[in-house]
């Protein structure tokens, strides 16, 4: 990870983790638009202080172009060191696609964001992101649409993944996104949701499904991974709550325990997971609590993370967040717990 000077770190401590968003220019069809973002992060464990990690999480440049019925989006990101140990550099394509409006929905081709499950709203990533489910763009094509029925809204999308490139939020050593000897091929995922809007209150129900082959360096199939998910979100004024359930059919032991890792690749394992979020959103402050839990029956293991946080937006283009993480991991009779604060700053122009 990259490092800061002591002066920069001191400044960062005075700032809460921030997502900054500059004033957007008026939409001008036919002219390209550019967005620059720099995201700083400071991970401060309450114990094991040698693991503290102030860093430039990434700096990114996004360009978009739109004309009537078609357009394109591309985002390049970089950091001071390599994205993963086996990457050739610290620069990567985060996303990029061309799109075309069709009678059935918007058709996209390129490197596309995930269509599975609800969006991860945490700063440091919940267990769904850590295990490669959320924040996961890959190469392929997709089609989707959002349509209204009065105040209600129907949204659906399907994505085909030809091959992944190991760029995802997944933690190192957990699954195919961080496995240099494994590649995801021929993946298919889809999501549909229905939003009931009664003005002050809303309810949304979503269903997701995905399946893909995971192959080794010779193209031989290691396993087929199949995911199913369901989520319900309800809101009353500024308060919203989400409950999500998840099941993964992967491999019990062989592919999970292969390699020289100190821990198994839990992202390959049969598993069950749950998610709960509670959000109170006001004009300048967002209070958030996220709980995620993952169980691996074949490994006799489970883990969970509590993540309360607060985000502050003093003006458009400047926001601050401080996030606390309490992460408990159990394997057999061994239990590990880590508690940490994460500070961050993101500037977008």
Wavefront OBJ file of the C-alpha trace (Angstrom):
o trace
v 0.000 0.000 0.000
v 1.109 3.571 -0.541
v 2.061 5.817 2.371
v 1.650 9.471 3.311
v 3.971 11.915 5.005
v 3.336 12.611 8.708
v 1.880 16.003 7.813
v -0.514 14.456 5.298
v -1.536 11.803 7.800
v -2.177 14.437 10.457
v -4.394 16.327 8.049
v -6.240 13.129 7.205
v -6.970 12.452 10.883
v -8.696 15.849 11.094
v -10.929 14.907 8.190
v -13.598 12.250 8.293
v -13.620 9.637 5.490
v -15.003 11.634 2.654
v -16.745 11.178 -0.651
v -16.518 14.475 -2.507
v -18.582 15.276 -5.505
v -17.999 18.501 -7.399
v -20.753 20.530 -8.993
v -21.882 18.788 -12.147
v -21.943 20.805 -15.347
v -25.156 21.130 -17.230
v -25.841 18.121 -19.400
v -24.606 18.798 -22.927
v -25.379 15.944 -25.282
v -22.657 15.247 -27.822
v -19.782 16.636 -25.751
v -17.583 14.417 -23.535
v -17.685 14.859 -19.767
v -14.771 14.175 -17.453
v -14.721 13.392 -13.720
v -11.587 13.128 -11.576
v -11.638 11.418 -8.185
v -8.971 10.819 -5.551
v -9.807 8.597 -2.561
v -7.611 8.484 0.553
v -8.076 5.906 3.291
v -6.588 5.419 6.749
v -7.184 2.054 8.441
v -6.475 2.255 12.187
v -6.819 -1.022 14.148
v -7.405 -0.647 17.874
v -4.919 -3.492 18.466
v -2.097 -4.864 16.284
v -1.005 -1.337 15.461
v 1.577 -2.605 12.982
v -1.351 -3.304 10.627
v -2.372 0.370 10.390
v -2.613 1.407 6.760
v -2.765 5.029 5.560
v -2.906 4.984 1.761
v -4.044 6.501 -1.471
v -6.827 4.017 -2.129
v -7.015 5.128 -5.746
v -7.148 8.104 -8.090
v -9.482 7.801 -11.052
v -10.469 9.599 -14.234
v -13.856 8.898 -15.806
v -14.938 10.045 -19.259
v -18.447 9.703 -20.679
v -19.998 10.560 -24.012
v -23.659 10.508 -24.978
v -25.686 11.113 -28.076
v -29.291 10.310 -28.788
v -29.654 6.579 -28.315
v -25.991 5.643 -27.750
v -22.858 6.536 -25.795
v -19.822 5.279 -23.898
v -18.287 5.363 -20.397
v -14.715 4.588 -19.304
v -12.921 4.920 -15.946
v -9.180 4.443 -15.364
v -7.857 4.104 -11.798
v -4.371 4.010 -10.311
v -2.530 3.910 -7.003
v 1.038 4.160 -5.722
v 1.617 0.399 -5.693
v 0.181 -2.605 -7.534
v -3.523 -3.342 -7.355
v -2.636 -6.941 -6.433
v 0.807 -8.505 -5.856
v 0.790 -10.215 -9.263
v -0.404 -7.155 -11.220
v 2.183 -5.573 -13.520
v 1.380 -2.027 -12.388
v -0.825 0.124 -10.170
v -3.045 1.290 -13.064
v -6.158 -0.587 -14.179
v -9.418 -0.203 -16.063
v -12.165 -0.059 -13.448
v -15.023 0.005 -15.940
v -15.683 0.851 -19.561
v -18.503 0.147 -21.970
v -20.345 1.343 -25.036
v -24.125 1.390 -24.832
v -27.045 1.443 -27.235
v -30.722 2.060 -26.505
v -32.893 -0.781 -27.814
v -36.640 -1.549 -27.607
v -35.998 -4.035 -24.751
v -33.588 -1.854 -22.740
v -30.068 -0.474 -22.732
v -27.537 -2.853 -24.303
v -23.948 -2.562 -22.987
v -20.707 -4.127 -24.164
v -17.371 -3.889 -22.316
v -16.315 -4.028 -18.679
v -19.552 -3.842 -16.725
v -20.600 -3.510 -13.047
v -22.261 -6.376 -11.214
v -26.008 -6.963 -11.550
v -26.191 -9.072 -8.375
v -27.796 -7.992 -5.123
v -28.171 -4.599 -3.437
v -25.384 -2.036 -3.644
v -22.689 -2.050 -0.943
v -22.901 1.355 0.757
v -20.036 0.918 3.246
v -16.715 2.714 2.844
v -14.445 -0.250 3.607
v -16.635 -2.979 2.110
v -18.945 -5.461 3.839
v -18.556 -9.262 3.672
v -20.401 -9.406 0.343
v -17.763 -7.156 -1.243
v -14.911 -8.863 0.624
v -16.060 -12.196 -0.866
v -16.356 -10.834 -4.408
v -20.136 -10.481 -4.776
v -20.487 -6.667 -4.850
v -18.297 -3.941 -6.436
v -17.238 -6.416 -9.084
v -16.925 -5.222 -12.723
v -16.068 -7.835 -15.383
v -15.819 -8.213 -19.170
v -18.991 -9.096 -21.042
v -22.301 -7.677 -22.173
v -25.551 -6.780 -20.465
v -29.072 -5.589 -21.100
v -31.423 -3.943 -18.630
v -34.182 -1.436 -18.142
v -35.961 0.692 -15.540
v -39.634 1.461 -16.134
v -42.374 3.143 -14.151
v -45.903 2.053 -13.346
v -47.411 5.164 -11.854
v -45.251 5.896 -8.820
v -44.013 2.283 -8.764
v -40.838 1.179 -10.520
v -39.699 -2.059 -12.165
v -35.979 -2.666 -12.714
v -34.258 -5.644 -14.305
v -30.886 -6.535 -15.771
v -28.929 -9.497 -17.155
v -25.125 -9.649 -17.525
v -23.006 -12.203 -19.399
v -19.363 -12.427 -18.246
v -16.868 -13.785 -20.765
v -13.860 -13.557 -18.432
v -12.790 -11.697 -15.297
v -9.566 -9.710 -14.848
v -9.134 -9.981 -11.032
v -10.138 -6.343 -10.434
v -12.715 -6.401 -7.638
v -13.162 -5.387 -4.007
v -12.550 -9.005 -2.938
v -9.915 -9.476 -0.219
v -6.688 -11.187 -1.217
v -6.834 -15.001 -1.128
v -10.610 -15.390 -0.849
v -11.762 -16.448 -4.313
v -11.382 -16.239 -8.060
v -10.903 -12.448 -8.156
v -7.737 -12.789 -6.056
v -6.576 -16.199 -7.355
v -3.724 -15.839 -9.902
v -4.205 -19.477 -10.978
v -7.970 -19.229 -11.395
v -10.197 -17.480 -13.939
v -13.956 -16.973 -14.076
v -15.482 -17.909 -17.450
v -18.926 -17.911 -19.060
v -20.758 -16.299 -16.173
v -24.407 -15.308 -16.307
v -26.178 -13.197 -13.696
v -29.453 -11.372 -13.423
v -31.487 -9.260 -11.046
v -35.043 -8.026 -10.955
v -36.766 -5.727 -8.445
v -40.119 -4.063 -7.895
v -40.537 -0.810 -5.950
v -43.867 0.124 -4.370
v -43.916 3.893 -3.823
v -46.518 5.413 -1.498
v -44.760 8.762 -1.178
v -43.672 8.844 2.465
v -43.080 5.080 2.490
v -41.586 2.697 -0.075
v -41.012 -1.054 -0.256
v -38.704 -2.847 -2.701
v -38.288 -6.587 -3.287
v -35.324 -7.875 -5.307
v -34.217 -11.312 -6.554
v -30.761 -12.166 -7.953
v -29.136 -15.255 -9.474
v -25.713 -16.007 -10.965
v -23.661 -18.948 -12.207
v -20.153 -19.244 -13.681
v -17.334 -21.690 -14.365
v -14.029 -21.250 -12.543
v -11.067 -22.746 -14.412
v -7.348 -23.174 -13.677
v -4.414 -21.941 -15.765
v -4.835 -24.819 -18.227
v -8.526 -24.108 -18.763
v -9.673 -27.122 -16.747
v -12.767 -26.522 -14.652
v -12.094 -26.216 -10.913
v -15.735 -25.829 -9.978
v -19.034 -24.279 -10.976
v -20.155 -21.498 -8.663
v -23.871 -20.702 -8.373
v -25.309 -17.851 -6.284
v -28.886 -17.020 -5.280
v -29.984 -13.893 -3.421
v -33.112 -12.105 -2.195
v -33.458 -8.712 -0.537
v -36.221 -6.493 0.863
v -35.875 -2.762 1.505
v -38.377 -0.500 3.210
v -38.262 3.224 3.924
v -40.233 5.709 5.993
v -39.220 9.295 5.313
v -35.437 9.542 5.849
v -35.181 6.074 7.493
v -34.532 2.946 5.399
v -33.789 -0.677 6.283
v -32.645 -3.579 4.085
v -32.555 -7.307 4.768
v -30.782 -9.669 2.379
v -30.250 -13.445 2.213
v -27.677 -15.232 0.069
v -26.691 -18.814 -0.810
v -23.618 -19.970 -2.737
v -23.125 -23.458 -4.159
v -19.418 -23.904 -4.782
v -16.972 -26.574 -3.669
v -16.679 -28.117 -0.230
v -12.966 -28.795 0.095
v -10.676 -29.595 -2.859
v -10.552 -26.248 -4.665
v -11.082 -24.367 -1.418
v -7.990 -25.746 0.328
v -5.659 -25.907 -2.698
v -2.525 -23.786 -2.900
v -0.114 -22.584 -0.251
v -2.496 -20.155 1.481
v -2.557 -20.010 5.262
v -6.366 -19.898 5.064
v -8.796 -21.599 2.626
v -10.316 -19.729 -0.291
v -13.679 -19.225 1.372
v -15.061 -17.539 -1.769
v -15.069 -20.977 -3.434
v -16.929 -22.724 -0.596
v -20.566 -23.664 -0.148
v -21.971 -20.911 2.029
v -24.946 -19.015 3.433
v -24.932 -15.290 4.168
v -27.111 -12.529 5.530
v -27.119 -8.741 5.359
v -28.891 -6.041 7.374
v -28.587 -2.289 6.874
v -30.238 0.625 8.670
v -29.803 4.121 7.225
v -30.973 7.538 8.418
v -30.350 10.094 5.669
v -30.617 13.842 6.242
v -29.541 16.778 4.027
v -25.979 16.981 5.382
v -25.497 13.825 7.467
v -26.060 10.112 6.823
v -26.003 7.660 9.724
v -25.563 4.038 8.720
v -25.315 0.624 10.394
v -24.438 -2.492 8.366
v -24.267 -6.071 9.614
v -23.074 -8.868 7.335
v -22.552 -12.522 8.221
v -21.166 -15.466 6.236
v -21.309 -19.171 7.182
v -19.243 -21.975 5.553
v -20.736 -25.329 6.721
v -18.167 -27.519 4.942
v -15.290 -25.658 6.597
v -16.895 -25.421 10.057
v -16.310 -21.657 9.844
v -18.213 -18.398 9.964
v -17.543 -14.663 10.167
v -19.451 -11.446 10.699
v -18.820 -7.693 10.604
v -20.619 -4.868 12.470
v -20.075 -1.541 10.665
v -21.629 1.623 12.130
v -20.657 4.824 10.316
v -21.474 8.496 9.839
v -21.024 10.600 6.694
v -21.032 14.386 6.611
v -21.586 16.612 3.570
v -20.922 20.264 4.481
v -21.452 21.334 0.875
v -22.031 19.764 -2.492
v -18.756 18.190 -3.491
v -17.472 17.572 0.047
v -18.529 14.702 2.304
v -16.971 13.011 5.290
v -17.328 9.505 6.738
v -15.973 7.705 9.752
v -16.549 3.963 9.919
v -16.012 1.503 12.760
v -15.545 -2.186 11.993
v -15.839 -5.110 14.407
v -14.890 -8.293 12.505
v -15.154 -11.727 14.126
v -13.813 -14.868 12.352
v -14.258 -18.429 13.644
v -12.707 -21.614 12.229
v -13.417 -24.695 14.303
v -12.667 -23.737 17.900
v -10.386 -20.821 16.985
v -11.852 -17.305 17.098
v -10.225 -14.069 15.957
v -11.666 -10.606 16.458
v -10.366 -7.350 15.008
v -11.740 -3.878 15.750
v -10.721 -0.848 13.739
v -11.614 2.666 12.666
v -11.391 3.687 9.035
v -10.927 7.289 7.982
v -11.125 8.319 4.363
v -11.265 11.244 2.006
v -12.555 11.215 -1.541
v -12.438 14.252 -3.809
v -14.419 14.354 -7.036
v -14.256 17.190 -9.554
l 1 2 3 4 5 6 7 8 9 10 11 12 13 14 15 16 17 18 19 20 21 22 23 24 25 26 27 28 29 30 31 32 33 34 35 36 37 38 39 40 41 42 43 44 45 46 47 48 49 50 51 52 53 54 55 56 57 58 59 60 61 62 63 64 65 66 67 68 69 70 71 72 73 74 75 76 77 78 79 80 81 82 83 84 85 86 87 88 89 90 91 92 93 94 95 96 97 98 99 100 101 102 103 104 105 106 107 108 109 110 111 112 113 114 115 116 117 118 119 120 121 122 123 124 125 126 127 128 129 130 131 132 133 134 135 136 137 138 139 140 141 142 143 144 145 146 147 148 149 150 151 152 153 154 155 156 157 158 159 160 161 162 163 164 165 166 167 168 169 170 171 172 173 174 175 176 177 178 179 180 181 182 183 184 185 186 187 188 189 190 191 192 193 194 195 196 197 198 199 200 201 202 203 204 205 206 207 208 209 210 211 212 213 214 215 216 217 218 219 220 221 222 223 224 225 226 227 228 229 230 231 232 233 234 235 236 237 238 239 240 241 242 243 244 245 246 247 248 249 250 251 252 253 254 255 256 257 258 259 260 261 262 263 264 265 266 267 268 269 270 271 272 273 274 275 276 277 278 279 280 281 282 283 284 285 286 287 288 289 290 291 292 293 294 295 296 297 298 299 300 301 302 303 304 305 306 307 308 309 310 311 312 313 314 315 316 317 318 319 320 321 322 323 324 325 326 327 328 329 330 331 332 333 334 335 336 337 338 339 340 341 342 343 344 345 346 347 348 349
